[in-house]
Amino acid sequence: MLWLTWVGSGWLGFNRDDRIAIQFCGTKKSLATGLPMATVLFAGQPVGLIVLPLMIFHLTQLIACGVLAGRYARQWEAKQ
């Protein structure tokens, strides 16, 4: 999704700063929206085990975005 939001926003003509914002904001909804939906869909079941893959995916997203943020910061500092 990180790649798709970057390429898609470029294809739509957004500038670099907007593409970075789209990339970060467009991919962070997995745990925030997935957990309440899982609670409703799997009512009466151990939701913790069901959403464990989603929690791991969300953690992986946050780590990847941390790496990207550092990269973008270094590129910005090099331009200044």
TORDREN-479379 format. One record per atom (N, C-alpha, C): x, y, z; atom name; residue in one letter; chain. Coordinates in nm, 2 decimals, padded with zeros to 4 digits. Example, Ala and Ser with C-alpha at 12.3 -4.5 7.8 and 13.67 -1.06 7.14 Angstrom:
@east 01.32&north -00.57&up 00.78&at N&aa a&ch A
@east 01.23&north -00.45&up 00.78&at CA&aa a&ch A
@east 01.32&north -00.33&up 00.78&at C&aa a&ch A
@east 01.28&north -00.22&up 00.71&at N&aa s&ch A
@east 01.37&north -00.11&up 00.71&at CA&aa s&ch A
@east 01.29&north 00.00&up 00.79&at C&aa s&ch A
// end
This chain:
@east 00.08&north -00.12&up 00.00&at N&aa m&ch A
@east 00.00&north 00.00&up 00.00&at CA&aa m&ch A
@east 00.09&north 00.13&up 00.00&at C&aa m&ch A
@east 00.20&north 00.12&up 00.07&at N&aa l&ch A
@east 00.29&north 00.23&up 00.06&at CA&aa l&ch A
@east 00.33&north 00.27&up -00.08&at C&aa l&ch A
@east 00.37&north 00.17&up -00.15&at N&aa w&ch A
@east 00.41&north 00.19&up -00.29&at CA&aa w&ch A
@east 00.29&north 00.24&up -00.37&at C&aa w&ch A
@east 00.17&north 00.18&up -00.36&at N&aa l&ch A
@east 00.05&north 00.21&up -00.43&at CA&aa l&ch A
@east 00.01&north 00.36&up -00.41&at C&aa l&ch A
@east 00.02&north 00.40&up -00.28&at N&aa t&ch A
@east -00.02&north 00.54&up -00.25&at CA&aa t&ch A
@east 00.08&north 00.64&up -00.31&at C&aa t&ch A
@east 00.21&north 00.60&up -00.31&at N&aa w&ch A
@east 00.31&north 00.69&up -00.37&at CA&aa w&ch A
@east 00.30&north 00.70&up -00.52&at C&aa w&ch A
@east 00.28&north 00.59&up -00.59&at N&aa v&ch A
@east 00.27&north 00.59&up -00.73&at CA&aa v&ch A
@east 00.14&north 00.65&up -00.78&at C&aa v&ch A
@east 00.03&north 00.61&up -00.71&at N&aa g&ch A
@east -00.10&north 00.66&up -00.74&at CA&aa g&ch A
@east -00.11&north 00.81&up -00.73&at C&aa g&ch A
@east -00.05&north 00.87&up -00.62&at N&aa s&ch A
@east -00.06&north 01.01&up -00.60&at CA&aa s&ch A
@east 00.03&north 01.08&up -00.70&at C&aa s&ch A
@east 00.14&north 01.02&up -00.75&at N&aa g&ch A
@east 00.22&north 01.08&up -00.85&at CA&aa g&ch A
@east 00.15&north 01.08&up -00.98&at C&aa g&ch A
@east 00.08&north 00.97&up -01.01&at N&aa w&ch A
@east 00.00&north 00.96&up -01.13&at CA&aa w&ch A
@east -00.11&north 01.06&up -01.14&at C&aa w&ch A
@east -00.16&north 01.10&up -01.02&at N&aa l&ch A
@east -00.27&north 01.20&up -01.02&at CA&aa l&ch A
@east -00.21&north 01.34&up -01.02&at C&aa l&ch A
@east -00.08&north 01.36&up -01.02&at N&aa g&ch A
@east -00.02&north 01.49&up -01.03&at CA&aa g&ch A
@east 00.01&north 01.57&up -00.91&at C&aa g&ch A
@east 00.01&north 01.50&up -00.79&at N&aa f&ch A
@east 00.04&north 01.57&up -00.67&at CA&aa f&ch A
@east 00.19&north 01.60&up -00.66&at C&aa f&ch A
@east 00.22&north 01.71&up -00.59&at N&aa n&ch A
@east 00.37&north 01.74&up -00.57&at CA&aa n&ch A
@east 00.43&north 01.65&up -00.46&at C&aa n&ch A
@east 00.56&north 01.66&up -00.44&at N&aa r&ch A
@east 00.63&north 01.56&up -00.36&at CA&aa r&ch A
@east 00.58&north 01.57&up -00.21&at C&aa r&ch A
@east 00.56&north 01.69&up -00.16&at N&aa d&ch A
@east 00.52&north 01.71&up -00.02&at CA&aa d&ch A
@east 00.38&north 01.65&up 00.00&at C&aa d&ch A
@east 00.29&north 01.67&up -00.09&at N&aa d&ch A
@east 00.15&north 01.61&up -00.08&at CA&aa d&ch A
@east 00.16&north 01.46&up -00.10&at C&aa d&ch A
@east 00.25&north 01.41&up -00.18&at N&aa r&ch A
@east 00.26&north 01.26&up -00.20&at CA&aa r&ch A
@east 00.31&north 01.20&up -00.07&at C&aa r&ch A
@east 00.40&north 01.26&up 00.00&at N&aa i&ch A
@east 00.44&north 01.21&up 00.13&at CA&aa i&ch A
@east 00.33&north 01.20&up 00.23&at C&aa i&ch A
@east 00.25&north 01.31&up 00.24&at N&aa a&ch A
@east 00.14&north 01.31&up 00.33&at CA&aa a&ch A
@east 00.03&north 01.21&up 00.29&at C&aa a&ch A
@east 00.01&north 01.19&up 00.16&at N&aa i&ch A
@east -00.09&north 01.09&up 00.12&at CA&aa i&ch A
@east -00.03&north 00.95&up 00.15&at C&aa i&ch A
@east 00.10&north 00.93&up 00.13&at N&aa q&ch A
@east 00.16&north 00.80&up 00.16&at CA&aa q&ch A
@east 00.14&north 00.76&up 00.31&at C&aa q&ch A
@east 00.17&north 00.86&up 00.40&at N&aa f&ch A
@east 00.16&north 00.82&up 00.54&at CA&aa f&ch A
@east 00.02&north 00.82&up 00.59&at C&aa f&ch A
@east -00.07&north 00.91&up 00.55&at N&aa c&ch A
@east -00.21&north 00.91&up 00.60&at CA&aa c&ch A
@east -00.29&north 00.81&up 00.53&at C&aa c&ch A
@east -00.26&north 00.77&up 00.41&at N&aa g&ch A
@east -00.35&north 00.68&up 00.34&at CA&aa g&ch A
@east -00.33&north 00.53&up 00.38&at C&aa g&ch A
@east -00.23&north 00.50&up 00.46&at N&aa t&ch A
@east -00.20&north 00.36&up 00.49&at CA&aa t&ch A
@east -00.21&north 00.33&up 00.64&at C&aa t&ch A
@east -00.25&north 00.42&up 00.72&at N&aa k&ch A
@east -00.25&north 00.39&up 00.86&at CA&aa k&ch A
@east -00.39&north 00.36&up 00.92&at C&aa k&ch A
@east -00.48&north 00.31&up 00.84&at N&aa k&ch A
@east -00.61&north 00.29&up 00.89&at CA&aa k&ch A
@east -00.64&north 00.14&up 00.93&at C&aa k&ch A
@east -00.55&north 00.05&up 00.91&at N&aa s&ch A
@east -00.57&north -00.09&up 00.92&at CA&aa s&ch A
@east -00.62&north -00.13&up 01.06&at C&aa s&ch A
@east -00.54&north -00.09&up 01.17&at N&aa l&ch A
@east -00.58&north -00.13&up 01.30&at CA&aa l&ch A
@east -00.69&north -00.05&up 01.36&at C&aa l&ch A
@east -00.70&north 00.08&up 01.33&at N&aa a&ch A
@east -00.80&north 00.17&up 01.38&at CA&aa a&ch A
@east -00.94&north 00.13&up 01.33&at C&aa a&ch A
@east -00.95&north 00.08&up 01.20&at N&aa t&ch A
@east -01.08&north 00.05&up 01.15&at CA&aa t&ch A
@east -01.10&north -00.10&up 01.16&at C&aa t&ch A
@east -01.00&north -00.18&up 01.16&at N&aa g&ch A
@east -01.01&north -00.33&up 01.16&at CA&aa g&ch A
@east -01.05&north -00.39&up 01.29&at C&aa g&ch A
@east -01.01&north -00.33&up 01.40&at N&aa l&ch A
@east -01.04&north -00.39&up 01.53&at CA&aa l&ch A
@east -01.19&north -00.37&up 01.57&at C&aa l&ch A
@east -01.25&north -00.25&up 01.55&at N&aa p&ch A
@east -01.39&north -00.24&up 01.58&at CA&aa p&ch A
@east -01.48&north -00.33&up 01.48&at C&aa p&ch A
@east -01.43&north -00.34&up 01.36&at N&aa m&ch A
@east -01.51&north -00.43&up 01.27&at CA&aa m&ch A
@east -01.50&north -00.58&up 01.31&at C&aa m&ch A
@east -01.38&north -00.62&up 01.35&at N&aa a&ch A
@east -01.36&north -00.76&up 01.39&at CA&aa a&ch A
@east -01.44&north -00.79&up 01.52&at C&aa a&ch A
@east -01.45&north -00.69&up 01.61&at N&aa t&ch A
@east -01.53&north -00.71&up 01.73&at CA&aa t&ch A
@east -01.68&north -00.73&up 01.70&at C&aa t&ch A
@east -01.73&north -00.66&up 01.60&at N&aa v&ch A
@east -01.86&north -00.68&up 01.55&at CA&aa v&ch A
@east -01.88&north -00.81&up 01.47&at C&aa v&ch A
@east -01.79&north -00.84&up 01.38&at N&aa l&ch A
@east -01.80&north -00.96&up 01.30&at CA&aa l&ch A
@east -01.78&north -01.09&up 01.37&at C&aa l&ch A
@east -01.69&north -01.08&up 01.47&at N&aa f&ch A
@east -01.66&north -01.21&up 01.55&at CA&aa f&ch A
@east -01.71&north -01.20&up 01.69&at C&aa f&ch A
@east -01.83&north -01.14&up 01.71&at N&aa a&ch A
@east -01.88&north -01.13&up 01.85&at CA&aa a&ch A
@east -01.89&north -01.26&up 01.91&at C&aa a&ch A
@east -01.85&north -01.27&up 02.04&at N&aa g&ch A
@east -01.85&north -01.39&up 02.12&at CA&aa g&ch A
@east -01.73&north -01.48&up 02.10&at C&aa g&ch A
@east -01.64&north -01.44&up 02.01&at N&aa q&ch A
@east -01.52&north -01.52&up 01.99&at CA&aa q&ch A
@east -01.40&north -01.45&up 02.04&at C&aa q&ch A
@east -01.29&north -01.52&up 02.06&at N&aa p&ch A
@east -01.16&north -01.46&up 02.11&at CA&aa p&ch A
@east -01.10&north -01.37&up 02.00&at C&aa p&ch A
@east -01.14&north -01.24&up 02.00&at N&aa v&ch A
@east -01.10&north -01.15&up 01.90&at CA&aa v&ch A
@east -00.95&north -01.12&up 01.90&at C&aa v&ch A
@east -00.89&north -01.14&up 02.02&at N&aa g&ch A
@east -00.74&north -01.11&up 02.02&at CA&aa g&ch A
@east -00.66&north -01.20&up 01.93&at C&aa g&ch A
@east -00.70&north -01.33&up 01.92&at N&aa l&ch A
@east -00.63&north -01.42&up 01.83&at CA&aa l&ch A
@east -00.66&north -01.39&up 01.69&at C&aa l&ch A
@east -00.78&north -01.35&up 01.66&at N&aa i&ch A
@east -00.83&north -01.33&up 01.53&at CA&aa i&ch A
@east -00.76&north -01.21&up 01.47&at C&aa i&ch A
@east -00.74&north -01.10&up 01.55&at N&aa v&ch A
@east -00.68&north -00.98&up 01.50&at CA&aa v&ch A
@east -00.52&north -00.98&up 01.51&at C&aa v&ch A
@east -00.47&north -01.08&up 01.56&at N&aa l&ch A
@east -00.32&north -01.08&up 01.58&at CA&aa l&ch A
@east -00.25&north -01.06&up 01.45&at C&aa l&ch A
@east -00.29&north -01.12&up 01.34&at N&aa p&ch A
@east -00.22&north -01.09&up 01.21&at CA&aa p&ch A
@east -00.23&north -00.94&up 01.17&at C&aa p&ch A
@east -00.35&north -00.88&up 01.20&at N&aa l&ch A
@east -00.37&north -00.74&up 01.17&at CA&aa l&ch A
@east -00.28&north -00.65&up 01.26&at C&aa l&ch A
@east -00.26&north -00.69&up 01.38&at N&aa m&ch A
@east -00.17&north -00.61&up 01.47&at CA&aa m&ch A
@east -00.03&north -00.62&up 01.43&at C&aa m&ch A
@east 00.02&north -00.74&up 01.38&at N&aa i&ch A
@east 00.15&north -00.76&up 01.33&at CA&aa i&ch A
@east 00.17&north -00.67&up 01.20&at C&aa i&ch A
@east 00.07&north -00.67&up 01.11&at N&aa f&ch A
@east 00.07&north -00.60&up 00.99&at CA&aa f&ch A
@east 00.09&north -00.45&up 01.02&at C&aa f&ch A
@east 00.01&north -00.40&up 01.12&at N&aa h&ch A
@east 00.01&north -00.26&up 01.16&at CA&aa h&ch A
@east 00.15&north -00.22&up 01.21&at C&aa h&ch A
@east 00.21&north -00.31&up 01.29&at N&aa l&ch A
@east 00.34&north -00.28&up 01.35&at CA&aa l&ch A
@east 00.44&north -00.27&up 01.23&at C&aa l&ch A
@east 00.43&north -00.36&up 01.14&at N&aa t&ch A
@east 00.52&north -00.36&up 01.02&at CA&aa t&ch A
@east 00.51&north -00.23&up 00.94&at C&aa t&ch A
@east 00.38&north -00.18&up 00.93&at N&aa q&ch A
@east 00.36&north -00.06&up 00.86&at CA&aa q&ch A
@east 00.43&north 00.06&up 00.93&at C&aa q&ch A
@east 00.41&north 00.06&up 01.06&at N&aa l&ch A
@east 00.47&north 00.17&up 01.14&at CA&aa l&ch A
@east 00.63&north 00.17&up 01.13&at C&aa l&ch A
@east 00.69&north 00.05&up 01.13&at N&aa i&ch A
@east 00.83&north 00.04&up 01.12&at CA&aa i&ch A
@east 00.87&north 00.09&up 00.98&at C&aa i&ch A
@east 00.80&north 00.04&up 00.87&at N&aa a&ch A
@east 00.84&north 00.08&up 00.74&at CA&aa a&ch A
@east 00.82&north 00.24&up 00.72&at C&aa a&ch A
@east 00.72&north 00.29&up 00.78&at N&aa c&ch A
@east 00.70&north 00.44&up 00.77&at CA&aa c&ch A
@east 00.81&north 00.51&up 00.85&at C&aa c&ch A
@east 00.85&north 00.46&up 00.96&at N&aa g&ch A
@east 00.96&north 00.52&up 01.03&at CA&aa g&ch A
@east 01.09&north 00.53&up 00.95&at C&aa g&ch A
@east 01.12&north 00.42&up 00.87&at N&aa v&ch A
@east 01.23&north 00.42&up 00.78&at CA&aa v&ch A
@east 01.21&north 00.52&up 00.67&at C&aa v&ch A
@east 01.09&north 00.52&up 00.61&at N&aa l&ch A
@east 01.07&north 00.62&up 00.51&at CA&aa l&ch A
@east 01.08&north 00.76&up 00.56&at C&aa l&ch A
@east 01.03&north 00.79&up 00.68&at N&aa a&ch A
@east 01.03&north 00.93&up 00.73&at CA&aa a&ch A
@east 01.18&north 00.97&up 00.75&at C&aa a&ch A
@east 01.26&north 00.88&up 00.80&at N&aa g&ch A
@east 01.40&north 00.91&up 00.81&at CA&aa g&ch A
@east 01.47&north 00.94&up 00.67&at C&aa g&ch A
@east 01.43&north 00.86&up 00.58&at N&aa r&ch A
@east 01.48&north 00.88&up 00.44&at CA&aa r&ch A
@east 01.44&north 01.02&up 00.38&at C&aa r&ch A
@east 01.31&north 01.05&up 00.40&at N&aa y&ch A
@east 01.26&north 01.18&up 00.35&at CA&aa y&ch A
@east 01.32&north 01.29&up 00.42&at C&aa y&ch A
@east 01.35&north 01.28&up 00.55&at N&aa a&ch A
@east 01.41&north 01.39&up 00.63&at CA&aa a&ch A
@east 01.55&north 01.41&up 00.58&at C&aa a&ch A
@east 01.63&north 01.30&up 00.55&at N&aa r&ch A
@east 01.76&north 01.32&up 00.50&at CA&aa r&ch A
@east 01.76&north 01.38&up 00.37&at C&aa r&ch A
@east 01.67&north 01.35&up 00.28&at N&aa q&ch A
@east 01.66&north 01.41&up 00.15&at CA&aa q&ch A
@east 01.63&north 01.56&up 00.16&at C&aa q&ch A
@east 01.54&north 01.59&up 00.25&at N&aa w&ch A
@east 01.50&north 01.73&up 00.27&at CA&aa w&ch A
@east 01.62&north 01.81&up 00.32&at C&aa w&ch A
@east 01.69&north 01.76&up 00.42&at N&aa e&ch A
@east 01.81&north 01.83&up 00.47&at CA&aa e&ch A
@east 01.92&north 01.84&up 00.37&at C&aa e&ch A
@east 01.93&north 01.75&up 00.28&at N&aa a&ch A
@east 02.03&north 01.76&up 00.18&at CA&aa a&ch A
@east 02.00&north 01.87&up 00.08&at C&aa a&ch A
@east 01.87&north 01.90&up 00.06&at N&aa k&ch A
@east 01.82&north 02.00&up -00.03&at CA&aa k&ch A
@east 01.84&north 02.14&up 00.03&at C&aa k&ch A
@east 01.84&north 02.15&up 00.16&at N&aa q&ch A
@east 01.84&north 02.28&up 00.23&at CA&aa q&ch A
@east 01.98&north 02.33&up 00.24&at C&aa q&ch A
// end
